[in-house]
Amino acid sequence: MDFLLPNALLMGVSSAATQIEGGEVNSNWNDWYRQGRITDGTDPATANDHWLRWQEDTELLAQMGMQVYRLGIEWARLCPREGEVDETAVAQYRQELLLLREKGIRPLLTIHHFSNPMWFEKKGGWTRRENLKDYMALVELAVDRFGDLVSDYITINEPNVYATNSYCFGMWPPGEKNVGRTLQVMENMATCHIRAYQLIHEKRRKMGYTDTMVGAANHLRVFAPKNGKNPWHRLCAGLSEALFQGILLKAMIRGEFAFPLRNFDHIPKGEYSDFHGLNYYSRSTVDSIGDGVRENCPKNDLGWEIYPQGLEECAAMLYRQLPRPIWVTENGTCDNTDRFRCRYLYEHLKVLSRSELPFARYYHWCFCDNFEWVEGNSAKFGLVSVDPQTGVRTVKKSGRFFSEIIRRGGVDRELYEQYVADEEFEVR
């Protein structure tokens, strides 16, 4: 064998409601499209039409051998108006969760994944402390209605990415460029993660369940100096890491709110994670505060560096904060023609399999090519392609490879020669 997966590792794929479901829900992303702010002009109201084809997609997940599946709920669908709940949407999510369980696929439910209803957005969204009760009401709704079907929860997906893209760089809705608001959003999301962690455990304990697992999906990357011998570059790498992820991580995981974040809710220091959700994609190489990409290195179709070892480096960063199981809640690459995704999978899973860290789950991003936020449908991360006219799903070569890895529990020489040997990353 080239490598064997850890015996207890569960394998599956991730998705997000806004990126796959479709539908004219009144969310910030549907509104962003109506403003003409999606790069390729594609519409989240179409996405993958998963809301209409969820049974077909669940069958395909089972056929591909998925053991776990990360899915999300669409806040704007469940709560189309403030204080209201759409019981039809609740019922369909329950049907989907029931079918997943019938197929032997364990669901991991994401409560917030970048998408807000417009009624929440118009109130100031995550920038205002008085609005946090709305998110907590969503958490309560999720556990009340789905708590008998779901034991594993992601409270918030990538709060650092949401805060910086939406309020610092202005690339995502609402398109602001305000550092102060960026910090407010980080504070509020960290506070809500901890309060949600406590609430989910409390409610499921009252239901009689003892198997509850709650965490956040943290987007982490390696920050490296462009010139390792240059003190300024090293300082910039450290400051970029702290400002983008390090300070926020301590607040969310341990309740340690360090400057410039404020602990306005007086949350005590503690342990607020049952597992570490890790979304890992790339390494940033910097010579100033911010982001950057190394020259002459393997890159994907969005120009991100492909750096497999970073998966372990970021997992170690989390484990140093708090010793908990590592769940890779997202890991994947933009490969629009599926010409190097098998090698990407091979290289990253090899790093995972040879690590001494407690990797317990791996969710590949993503199941189907989908609506990739501001990139629209132009950036393809999926193991399954979706015909834009007919919606027909076709498992790609990389999807067949992933299924074989699950079936065989690793990669042997035959599998390597069949799927990986002829693939190379593009160095540029």
Salt bridges, closest charged atoms under 4 A:
ASP2 OD1 - ARG413 NH2 2.82
GLU21 OE1 - ARG77 NE 2.96
GLU24 OE1 - ARG34 NH1 3.67
GLU56 OE1 - ARG53 NE 2.95
ASP57 OD2 - HIS50 ND1 2.70
ASP57 OD1 - ARG393 NE 2.80
GLU59 OE1 - LYS103 NZ 3.13
GLU82 OE2 - LYS123 NZ 2.95
GLU84 OE1 - ARG81 NE 2.87
GLU87 OE1 - ARG145 NH1 2.64
GLU96 OE2 - HIS50 NE2 2.82
GLU130 OE2 - ARG128 NH2 2.50
ASP134 OD2 - LYS123 NZ 2.63
GLU140 OE2 - LYS203 NZ 3.50
ASP144 OD1 - LYS203 NZ 2.97
ASP148 OD1 - ARG94 NH1 2.88
ASP152 OD2 - ARG106 NE 2.64
ASP152 OD2 - ARG361 NH1 3.02
GLU158 OE2 - HIS219 ND1 3.07
GLU176 OE1 - ARG181 NE 3.36
GLU187 OE1 - ARG262 NH2 2.86
GLU202 OE2 - LYS206 NZ 3.31
ASP211 OD1 - ARG204 NH1 3.03
GLU256 OE2 - ARG254 NE 3.44
ASP265 OD2 - ARG195 NE 3.05
GLU271 OE1 - ARG324 NH2 2.67
ASP274 OD2 - HIS201 NE2 2.62
ASP287 OD2 - LYS226 NZ 3.95
ASP291 OD2 - ARG221 NH1 3.20
ASP301 OD1 - ARG339 NH2 2.69
GLU305 OE2 - ARG283 NH2 2.76
GLU330 OE2 - ARG70 NH1 3.08
ASP335 OD1 - ARG339 NH1 3.49
ASP338 OD1 - ARG341 NH1 2.68
GLU347 OE2 - ARG343 NH1 2.99
GLU347 OE1 - LYS350 NZ 3.55
ASP369 OD1 - LYS396 NZ 2.92
GLU404 OE1 - ARG407 NH2 2.83
GLU404 OE1 - ARG408 NE 2.90
ASP412 OD2 - ARG408 NH1 2.88
GLU414 OE1 - ARG408 NH1 3.38
GLU417 OE2 - ARG413 NH1 3.45
ASP422 OD1 - LYS397 NZ 3.52
GLU423 OE2 - LYS397 NZ 3.14
GLU426 OE1 - ARG339 NH2 3.61
GLU426 OE2 - ARG428 NE 3.39
